[in-house]
Amino acid sequence: MTEMQPRALIQLSKHTFVYRGFTIHKCPRHSETNRTAYQLMSNGDYFGRDFALAEAMRTVDNMVKARGRK
């Protein structure tokens, strides 16, 4: 049986979220581009950056789905 992970986005603080076991950290806006980045981490491992919270969540969903296919 596969373990089902909850898909709820939990906000821990102003800049930190947890989604499906991954930490999503909201970085400060870039001074020149005025874009906010979201950094993905799990167990101290870095999994990249996305420029929208929805993109970061979709990236996590894709990684979890790919892990399930192995």
PDB file of N, CA, C and O in Angstrom, chain B, residues numbered from 101:
ATOM      1  N   MET B 101       0.833  -1.187   0.000  1.00  0.00           N
ATOM      2  CA  MET B 101       0.000   0.000   0.000  1.00  0.00           C
ATOM      3  C   MET B 101       0.874   1.246   0.000  1.00  0.00           C
ATOM      4  O   MET B 101       1.954   1.260   0.590  1.00  0.00           O
ATOM      5  N   THR B 102       0.411   2.256  -0.646  1.00  0.00           N
ATOM      6  CA  THR B 102       1.154   3.510  -0.656  1.00  0.00           C
ATOM      7  C   THR B 102       0.663   4.399   0.472  1.00  0.00           C
ATOM      8  O   THR B 102      -0.517   4.393   0.822  1.00  0.00           O
ATOM      9  N   GLU B 103       1.569   5.147   1.022  1.00  0.00           N
ATOM     10  CA  GLU B 103       1.231   6.064   2.105  1.00  0.00           C
ATOM     11  C   GLU B 103       0.693   7.354   1.508  1.00  0.00           C
ATOM     12  O   GLU B 103       1.341   7.971   0.663  1.00  0.00           O
ATOM     13  N   MET B 104      -0.475   7.755   1.939  1.00  0.00           N
ATOM     14  CA  MET B 104      -1.077   8.997   1.457  1.00  0.00           C
ATOM     15  C   MET B 104      -0.613  10.150   2.329  1.00  0.00           C
ATOM     16  O   MET B 104      -0.735  10.097   3.553  1.00  0.00           O
ATOM     17  N   GLN B 105      -0.089  11.174   1.713  1.00  0.00           N
ATOM     18  CA  GLN B 105       0.327  12.353   2.449  1.00  0.00           C
ATOM     19  C   GLN B 105      -0.752  13.417   2.302  1.00  0.00           C
ATOM     20  O   GLN B 105      -1.308  13.591   1.218  1.00  0.00           O
ATOM     21  N   PRO B 106      -1.049  14.128   3.382  1.00  0.00           N
ATOM     22  CA  PRO B 106      -2.070  15.171   3.279  1.00  0.00           C
ATOM     23  C   PRO B 106      -1.646  16.269   2.311  1.00  0.00           C
ATOM     24  O   PRO B 106      -0.461  16.580   2.192  1.00  0.00           O
ATOM     25  N   ARG B 107      -2.618  16.850   1.624  1.00  0.00           N
ATOM     26  CA  ARG B 107      -2.325  17.890   0.634  1.00  0.00           C
ATOM     27  C   ARG B 107      -2.648  19.283   1.142  1.00  0.00           C
ATOM     28  O   ARG B 107      -2.739  20.224   0.354  1.00  0.00           O
ATOM     29  N   ALA B 108      -2.821  19.423   2.426  1.00  0.00           N
ATOM     30  CA  ALA B 108      -3.139  20.737   2.983  1.00  0.00           C
ATOM     31  C   ALA B 108      -1.872  21.569   3.112  1.00  0.00           C
ATOM     32  O   ALA B 108      -0.825  21.075   3.530  1.00  0.00           O
ATOM     33  N   LEU B 109      -1.984  22.824   2.750  1.00  0.00           N
ATOM     34  CA  LEU B 109      -0.886  23.770   2.935  1.00  0.00           C
ATOM     35  C   LEU B 109      -1.021  24.345   4.336  1.00  0.00           C
ATOM     36  O   LEU B 109      -2.050  24.927   4.679  1.00  0.00           O
ATOM     37  N   ILE B 110       0.020  24.182   5.142  1.00  0.00           N
ATOM     38  CA  ILE B 110       0.009  24.657   6.522  1.00  0.00           C
ATOM     39  C   ILE B 110       0.982  25.817   6.631  1.00  0.00           C
ATOM     40  O   ILE B 110       2.156  25.680   6.290  1.00  0.00           O
ATOM     41  N   GLN B 111       0.503  26.952   7.100  1.00  0.00           N
ATOM     42  CA  GLN B 111       1.363  28.121   7.279  1.00  0.00           C
ATOM     43  C   GLN B 111       1.867  28.134   8.713  1.00  0.00           C
ATOM     44  O   GLN B 111       1.082  28.244   9.655  1.00  0.00           O
ATOM     45  N   LEU B 112       3.203  28.018   8.875  1.00  0.00           N
ATOM     46  CA  LEU B 112       3.812  28.004  10.199  1.00  0.00           C
ATOM     47  C   LEU B 112       4.131  29.401  10.699  1.00  0.00           C
ATOM     48  O   LEU B 112       4.027  29.687  11.892  1.00  0.00           O
ATOM     49  N   SER B 113       4.518  30.264   9.779  1.00  0.00           N
ATOM     50  CA  SER B 113       4.838  31.646  10.127  1.00  0.00           C
ATOM     51  C   SER B 113       4.585  32.508   8.899  1.00  0.00           C
ATOM     52  O   SER B 113       4.062  32.035   7.889  1.00  0.00           O
ATOM     53  N   LYS B 114       4.958  33.771   8.996  1.00  0.00           N
ATOM     54  CA  LYS B 114       4.731  34.707   7.892  1.00  0.00           C
ATOM     55  C   LYS B 114       5.425  34.254   6.604  1.00  0.00           C
ATOM     56  O   LYS B 114       4.931  34.522   5.508  1.00  0.00           O
ATOM     57  N   HIS B 115       6.556  33.575   6.730  1.00  0.00           N
ATOM     58  CA  HIS B 115       7.361  33.210   5.561  1.00  0.00           C
ATOM     59  C   HIS B 115       7.566  31.711   5.390  1.00  0.00           C
ATOM     60  O   HIS B 115       8.307  31.304   4.496  1.00  0.00           O
ATOM     61  N   THR B 116       6.942  30.878   6.209  1.00  0.00           N
ATOM     62  CA  THR B 116       7.212  29.445   6.162  1.00  0.00           C
ATOM     63  C   THR B 116       5.917  28.647   6.071  1.00  0.00           C
ATOM     64  O   THR B 116       4.972  28.858   6.831  1.00  0.00           O
ATOM     65  N   PHE B 117       5.907  27.716   5.107  1.00  0.00           N
ATOM     66  CA  PHE B 117       4.767  26.835   4.887  1.00  0.00           C
ATOM     67  C   PHE B 117       5.263  25.393   4.870  1.00  0.00           C
ATOM     68  O   PHE B 117       6.433  25.138   4.587  1.00  0.00           O
ATOM     69  N   VAL B 118       4.370  24.451   5.174  1.00  0.00           N
ATOM     70  CA  VAL B 118       4.665  23.028   5.035  1.00  0.00           C
ATOM     71  C   VAL B 118       3.608  22.441   4.114  1.00  0.00           C
ATOM     72  O   VAL B 118       2.411  22.669   4.289  1.00  0.00           O
ATOM     73  N   TYR B 119       4.074  21.678   3.124  1.00  0.00           N
ATOM     74  CA  TYR B 119       3.166  21.043   2.170  1.00  0.00           C
ATOM     75  C   TYR B 119       3.701  19.664   1.831  1.00  0.00           C
ATOM     76  O   TYR B 119       4.786  19.543   1.262  1.00  0.00           O
ATOM     77  N   ARG B 120       2.956  18.626   2.174  1.00  0.00           N
ATOM     78  CA  ARG B 120       3.294  17.233   1.863  1.00  0.00           C
ATOM     79  C   ARG B 120       4.699  16.860   2.335  1.00  0.00           C
ATOM     80  O   ARG B 120       5.409  16.131   1.643  1.00  0.00           O
ATOM     81  N   GLY B 121       5.101  17.349   3.499  1.00  0.00           N
ATOM     82  CA  GLY B 121       6.399  17.012   4.069  1.00  0.00           C
ATOM     83  C   GLY B 121       7.537  17.905   3.609  1.00  0.00           C
ATOM     84  O   GLY B 121       8.668  17.733   4.065  1.00  0.00           O
ATOM     85  N   PHE B 122       7.275  18.845   2.729  1.00  0.00           N
ATOM     86  CA  PHE B 122       8.285  19.779   2.247  1.00  0.00           C
ATOM     87  C   PHE B 122       8.084  21.130   2.918  1.00  0.00           C
ATOM     88  O   PHE B 122       6.955  21.529   3.205  1.00  0.00           O
ATOM     89  N   THR B 123       9.178  21.827   3.165  1.00  0.00           N
ATOM     90  CA  THR B 123       9.115  23.184   3.691  1.00  0.00           C
ATOM     91  C   THR B 123       9.223  24.146   2.522  1.00  0.00           C
ATOM     92  O   THR B 123      10.130  24.032   1.698  1.00  0.00           O
ATOM     93  N   ILE B 124       8.311  25.080   2.451  1.00  0.00           N
ATOM     94  CA  ILE B 124       8.336  26.125   1.428  1.00  0.00           C
ATOM     95  C   ILE B 124       8.582  27.434   2.155  1.00  0.00           C
ATOM     96  O   ILE B 124       7.766  27.873   2.965  1.00  0.00           O
ATOM     97  N   HIS B 125       9.720  28.053   1.855  1.00  0.00           N
ATOM     98  CA  HIS B 125      10.100  29.304   2.518  1.00  0.00           C
ATOM     99  C   HIS B 125       9.932  30.463   1.539  1.00  0.00           C
ATOM    100  O   HIS B 125      10.469  30.434   0.432  1.00  0.00           O
ATOM    101  N   LYS B 126       9.188  31.475   1.952  1.00  0.00           N
ATOM    102  CA  LYS B 126       8.982  32.672   1.127  1.00  0.00           C
ATOM    103  C   LYS B 126      10.180  33.592   1.325  1.00  0.00           C
ATOM    104  O   LYS B 126      10.419  34.079   2.430  1.00  0.00           O
ATOM    105  N   CYS B 127      10.925  33.828   0.262  1.00  0.00           N
ATOM    106  CA  CYS B 127      12.122  34.669   0.315  1.00  0.00           C
ATOM    107  C   CYS B 127      11.739  36.141   0.129  1.00  0.00           C
ATOM    108  O   CYS B 127      10.679  36.438  -0.423  1.00  0.00           O
ATOM    109  N   PRO B 128      12.583  37.052   0.582  1.00  0.00           N
ATOM    110  CA  PRO B 128      12.320  38.483   0.358  1.00  0.00           C
ATOM    111  C   PRO B 128      12.277  38.800  -1.138  1.00  0.00           C
ATOM    112  O   PRO B 128      12.903  38.116  -1.948  1.00  0.00           O
ATOM    113  N   ARG B 129      11.539  39.834  -1.482  1.00  0.00           N
ATOM    114  CA  ARG B 129      11.464  40.252  -2.889  1.00  0.00           C
ATOM    115  C   ARG B 129      12.834  40.685  -3.394  1.00  0.00           C
ATOM    116  O   ARG B 129      13.624  41.285  -2.666  1.00  0.00           O
ATOM    117  N   HIS B 130      13.093  40.369  -4.648  1.00  0.00           N
ATOM    118  CA  HIS B 130      14.324  40.798  -5.298  1.00  0.00           C
ATOM    119  C   HIS B 130      14.225  42.297  -5.559  1.00  0.00           C
ATOM    120  O   HIS B 130      13.212  42.769  -6.076  1.00  0.00           O
ATOM    121  N   SER B 131      15.250  43.037  -5.211  1.00  0.00           N
ATOM    122  CA  SER B 131      15.179  44.502  -5.290  1.00  0.00           C
ATOM    123  C   SER B 131      15.048  45.033  -6.720  1.00  0.00           C
ATOM    124  O   SER B 131      14.432  46.077  -6.935  1.00  0.00           O
ATOM    125  N   GLU B 132      15.616  44.330  -7.692  1.00  0.00           N
ATOM    126  CA  GLU B 132      15.560  44.817  -9.075  1.00  0.00           C
ATOM    127  C   GLU B 132      14.331  44.319  -9.830  1.00  0.00           C
ATOM    128  O   GLU B 132      13.722  45.074 -10.588  1.00  0.00           O
ATOM    129  N   THR B 133      13.968  43.065  -9.631  1.00  0.00           N
ATOM    130  CA  THR B 133      12.847  42.496 -10.385  1.00  0.00           C
ATOM    131  C   THR B 133      11.530  42.560  -9.626  1.00  0.00           C
ATOM    132  O   THR B 133      10.465  42.390 -10.218  1.00  0.00           O
ATOM    133  N   ASN B 134      11.593  42.802  -8.331  1.00  0.00           N
ATOM    134  CA  ASN B 134      10.418  42.884  -7.464  1.00  0.00           C
ATOM    135  C   ASN B 134       9.626  41.576  -7.441  1.00  0.00           C
ATOM    136  O   ASN B 134       8.413  41.582  -7.229  1.00  0.00           O
ATOM    137  N   ARG B 135      10.322  40.449  -7.660  1.00  0.00           N
ATOM    138  CA  ARG B 135       9.681  39.138  -7.644  1.00  0.00           C
ATOM    139  C   ARG B 135       9.966  38.438  -6.324  1.00  0.00           C
ATOM    140  O   ARG B 135      11.066  38.540  -5.780  1.00  0.00           O
ATOM    141  N   THR B 136       8.980  37.735  -5.820  1.00  0.00           N
ATOM    142  CA  THR B 136       9.135  36.923  -4.622  1.00  0.00           C
ATOM    143  C   THR B 136       9.429  35.494  -5.051  1.00  0.00           C
ATOM    144  O   THR B 136       8.766  34.966  -5.944  1.00  0.00           O
ATOM    145  N   ALA B 137      10.409  34.868  -4.427  1.00  0.00           N
ATOM    146  CA  ALA B 137      10.745  33.479  -4.716  1.00  0.00           C
ATOM    147  C   ALA B 137      10.335  32.609  -3.536  1.00  0.00           C
ATOM    148  O   ALA B 137      10.283  33.064  -2.393  1.00  0.00           O
ATOM    149  N   TYR B 138      10.047  31.358  -3.836  1.00  0.00           N
ATOM    150  CA  TYR B 138       9.690  30.369  -2.825  1.00  0.00           C
ATOM    151  C   TYR B 138      10.697  29.232  -2.921  1.00  0.00           C
ATOM    152  O   TYR B 138      10.835  28.601  -3.969  1.00  0.00           O
ATOM    153  N   GLN B 139      11.393  28.977  -1.829  1.00  0.00           N
ATOM    154  CA  GLN B 139      12.465  27.988  -1.773  1.00  0.00           C
ATOM    155  C   GLN B 139      11.903  26.673  -1.235  1.00  0.00           C
ATOM    156  O   GLN B 139      11.199  26.669  -0.225  1.00  0.00           O
ATOM    157  N   LEU B 140      12.210  25.557  -1.902  1.00  0.00           N
ATOM    158  CA  LEU B 140      11.721  24.235  -1.503  1.00  0.00           C
ATOM    159  C   LEU B 140      12.813  23.457  -0.790  1.00  0.00           C
ATOM    160  O   LEU B 140      13.933  23.345  -1.288  1.00  0.00           O
ATOM    161  N   MET B 141      12.479  22.913   0.391  1.00  0.00           N
ATOM    162  CA  MET B 141      13.435  22.107   1.149  1.00  0.00           C
ATOM    163  C   MET B 141      12.710  20.939   1.811  1.00  0.00           C
ATOM    164  O   MET B 141      11.518  21.014   2.110  1.00  0.00           O
ATOM    165  N   SER B 142      13.460  19.855   2.032  1.00  0.00           N
ATOM    166  CA  SER B 142      12.950  18.711   2.778  1.00  0.00           C
ATOM    167  C   SER B 142      14.124  18.018   3.439  1.00  0.00           C
ATOM    168  O   SER B 142      15.091  17.657   2.768  1.00  0.00           O
ATOM    169  N   ASN B 143      14.053  17.831   4.734  1.00  0.00           N
ATOM    170  CA  ASN B 143      15.117  17.175   5.505  1.00  0.00           C
ATOM    171  C   ASN B 143      16.482  17.807   5.260  1.00  0.00           C
ATOM    172  O   ASN B 143      17.487  17.098   5.205  1.00  0.00           O
ATOM    173  N   GLY B 144      16.533  19.102   5.117  1.00  0.00           N
ATOM    174  CA  GLY B 144      17.790  19.807   4.907  1.00  0.00           C
ATOM    175  C   GLY B 144      18.285  19.807   3.475  1.00  0.00           C
ATOM    176  O   GLY B 144      19.304  20.430   3.175  1.00  0.00           O
ATOM    177  N   ASP B 145      17.584  19.119   2.584  1.00  0.00           N
ATOM    178  CA  ASP B 145      17.963  19.085   1.169  1.00  0.00           C
ATOM    179  C   ASP B 145      17.209  20.176   0.416  1.00  0.00           C
ATOM    180  O   ASP B 145      16.020  20.397   0.643  1.00  0.00           O
ATOM    181  N   TYR B 146      17.917  20.850  -0.479  1.00  0.00           N
ATOM    182  CA  TYR B 146      17.368  21.961  -1.260  1.00  0.00           C
ATOM    183  C   TYR B 146      16.850  21.428  -2.587  1.00  0.00           C
ATOM    184  O   TYR B 146      17.549  20.681  -3.272  1.00  0.00           O
ATOM    185  N   PHE B 147      15.623  21.807  -2.957  1.00  0.00           N
ATOM    186  CA  PHE B 147      15.006  21.320  -4.185  1.00  0.00           C
ATOM    187  C   PHE B 147      14.673  22.425  -5.173  1.00  0.00           C
ATOM    188  O   PHE B 147      13.892  22.194  -6.096  1.00  0.00           O
ATOM    189  N   GLY B 148      15.233  23.614  -5.013  1.00  0.00           N
ATOM    190  CA  GLY B 148      15.050  24.669  -5.992  1.00  0.00           C
ATOM    191  C   GLY B 148      14.128  25.775  -5.535  1.00  0.00           C
ATOM    192  O   GLY B 148      13.704  25.834  -4.381  1.00  0.00           O
ATOM    193  N   ARG B 149      13.825  26.670  -6.501  1.00  0.00           N
ATOM    194  CA  ARG B 149      12.998  27.851  -6.233  1.00  0.00           C
ATOM    195  C   ARG B 149      11.925  27.967  -7.294  1.00  0.00           C
ATOM    196  O   ARG B 149      12.125  27.597  -8.451  1.00  0.00           O
ATOM    197  N   ASP B 150      10.789  28.486  -6.878  1.00  0.00           N
ATOM    198  CA  ASP B 150       9.706  28.827  -7.794  1.00  0.00           C
ATOM    199  C   ASP B 150       9.288  30.256  -7.491  1.00  0.00           C
ATOM    200  O   ASP B 150       9.603  30.782  -6.423  1.00  0.00           O
ATOM    201  N   PHE B 151       8.583  30.888  -8.420  1.00  0.00           N
ATOM    202  CA  PHE B 151       8.223  32.293  -8.264  1.00  0.00           C
ATOM    203  C   PHE B 151       6.758  32.509  -7.903  1.00  0.00           C
ATOM    204  O   PHE B 151       6.263  33.634  -7.960  1.00  0.00           O
ATOM    205  N   ALA B 152       6.070  31.443  -7.535  1.00  0.00           N
ATOM    206  CA  ALA B 152       4.699  31.551  -7.022  1.00  0.00           C
ATOM    207  C   ALA B 152       4.468  30.382  -6.077  1.00  0.00           C
ATOM    208  O   ALA B 152       5.024  29.301  -6.269  1.00  0.00           O
ATOM    209  N   LEU B 153       3.664  30.596  -5.078  1.00  0.00           N
ATOM    210  CA  LEU B 153       3.375  29.533  -4.118  1.00  0.00           C
ATOM    211  C   LEU B 153       2.695  28.354  -4.809  1.00  0.00           C
ATOM    212  O   LEU B 153       2.986  27.201  -4.494  1.00  0.00           O
ATOM    213  N   ALA B 154       1.797  28.631  -5.743  1.00  0.00           N
ATOM    214  CA  ALA B 154       1.115  27.559  -6.480  1.00  0.00           C
ATOM    215  C   ALA B 154       2.108  26.742  -7.302  1.00  0.00           C
ATOM    216  O   ALA B 154       1.961  25.524  -7.405  1.00  0.00           O
ATOM    217  N   GLU B 155       3.122  27.392  -7.892  1.00  0.00           N
ATOM    218  CA  GLU B 155       4.161  26.676  -8.639  1.00  0.00           C
ATOM    219  C   GLU B 155       4.960  25.779  -7.705  1.00  0.00           C
ATOM    220  O   GLU B 155       5.275  24.642  -8.056  1.00  0.00           O
ATOM    221  N   ALA B 156       5.289  26.279  -6.527  1.00  0.00           N
ATOM    222  CA  ALA B 156       6.047  25.489  -5.554  1.00  0.00           C
ATOM    223  C   ALA B 156       5.250  24.254  -5.135  1.00  0.00           C
ATOM    224  O   ALA B 156       5.806  23.162  -5.016  1.00  0.00           O
ATOM    225  N   MET B 157       3.955  24.429  -4.913  1.00  0.00           N
ATOM    226  CA  MET B 157       3.109  23.294  -4.544  1.00  0.00           C
ATOM    227  C   MET B 157       3.018  22.284  -5.689  1.00  0.00           C
ATOM    228  O   MET B 157       3.032  21.077  -5.448  1.00  0.00           O
ATOM    229  N   ARG B 158       2.925  22.759  -6.917  1.00  0.00           N
ATOM    230  CA  ARG B 158       2.875  21.871  -8.080  1.00  0.00           C
ATOM    231  C   ARG B 158       4.192  21.108  -8.231  1.00  0.00           C
ATOM    232  O   ARG B 158       4.185  19.929  -8.587  1.00  0.00           O
ATOM    233  N   THR B 159       5.315  21.766  -7.965  1.00  0.00           N
ATOM    234  CA  THR B 159       6.617  21.107  -8.012  1.00  0.00           C
ATOM    235  C   THR B 159       6.681  19.983  -6.987  1.00  0.00           C
ATOM    236  O   THR B 159       7.161  18.891  -7.291  1.00  0.00           O
ATOM    237  N   VAL B 160       6.201  20.243  -5.777  1.00  0.00           N
ATOM    238  CA  VAL B 160       6.174  19.208  -4.738  1.00  0.00           C
ATOM    239  C   VAL B 160       5.286  18.048  -5.179  1.00  0.00           C
ATOM    240  O   VAL B 160       5.675  16.888  -5.036  1.00  0.00           O
ATOM    241  N   ASP B 161       4.105  18.339  -5.712  1.00  0.00           N
ATOM    242  CA  ASP B 161       3.209  17.279  -6.194  1.00  0.00           C
ATOM    243  C   ASP B 161       3.901  16.417  -7.245  1.00  0.00           C
ATOM    244  O   ASP B 161       3.792  15.191  -7.211  1.00  0.00           O
ATOM    245  N   ASN B 162       4.612  17.048  -8.180  1.00  0.00           N
ATOM    246  CA  ASN B 162       5.317  16.306  -9.226  1.00  0.00           C
ATOM    247  C   ASN B 162       6.437  15.448  -8.652  1.00  0.00           C
ATOM    248  O   ASN B 162       6.645  14.325  -9.110  1.00  0.00           O
ATOM    249  N   MET B 163       7.164  15.957  -7.654  1.00  0.00           N
ATOM    250  CA  MET B 163       8.236  15.165  -7.037  1.00  0.00           C
ATOM    251  C   MET B 163       7.667  13.976  -6.273  1.00  0.00           C
ATOM    252  O   MET B 163       8.227  12.881  -6.330  1.00  0.00           O
ATOM    253  N   VAL B 164       6.566  14.178  -5.563  1.00  0.00           N
ATOM    254  CA  VAL B 164       5.941  13.079  -4.819  1.00  0.00           C
ATOM    255  C   VAL B 164       5.405  12.033  -5.786  1.00  0.00           C
ATOM    256  O   VAL B 164       5.540  10.834  -5.541  1.00  0.00           O
ATOM    257  N   LYS B 165       4.795  12.479  -6.887  1.00  0.00           N
ATOM    258  CA  LYS B 165       4.270  11.556  -7.892  1.00  0.00           C
ATOM    259  C   LYS B 165       5.402  10.753  -8.531  1.00  0.00           C
ATOM    260  O   LYS B 165       5.268   9.545  -8.728  1.00  0.00           O
ATOM    261  N   ALA B 166       6.514  11.414  -8.854  1.00  0.00           N
ATOM    262  CA  ALA B 166       7.660  10.728  -9.463  1.00  0.00           C
ATOM    263  C   ALA B 166       8.273   9.725  -8.489  1.00  0.00           C
ATOM    264  O   ALA B 166       8.707   8.648  -8.898  1.00  0.00           O
ATOM    265  N   ARG B 167       8.311  10.070  -7.214  1.00  0.00           N
ATOM    266  CA  ARG B 167       8.864   9.163  -6.203  1.00  0.00           C
ATOM    267  C   ARG B 167       8.000   7.911  -6.091  1.00  0.00           C
ATOM    268  O   ARG B 167       8.520   6.824  -5.839  1.00  0.00           O
ATOM    269  N   GLY B 168       6.693   8.051  -6.274  1.00  0.00           N
ATOM    270  CA  GLY B 168       5.780   6.917  -6.183  1.00  0.00           C
ATOM    271  C   GLY B 168       5.905   5.950  -7.343  1.00  0.00           C
ATOM    272  O   GLY B 168       5.526   4.786  -7.211  1.00  0.00           O
ATOM    273  N   ARG B 169       6.424   6.398  -8.476  1.00  0.00           N
ATOM    274  CA  ARG B 169       6.581   5.544  -9.667  1.00  0.00           C
ATOM    275  C   ARG B 169       7.795   4.640  -9.593  1.00  0.00           C
ATOM    276  O   ARG B 169       7.894   3.683 -10.361  1.00  0.00           O
ATOM    277  N   LYS B 170       8.720   4.920  -8.687  1.00  0.00           N
ATOM    278  CA  LYS B 170       9.960   4.123  -8.615  1.00  0.00           C
ATOM    279  C   LYS B 170       9.720   2.789  -7.975  1.00  0.00           C
ATOM    280  O   LYS B 170      10.650   1.996  -7.835  1.00  0.00           O
TER     281      LYS B 170
END
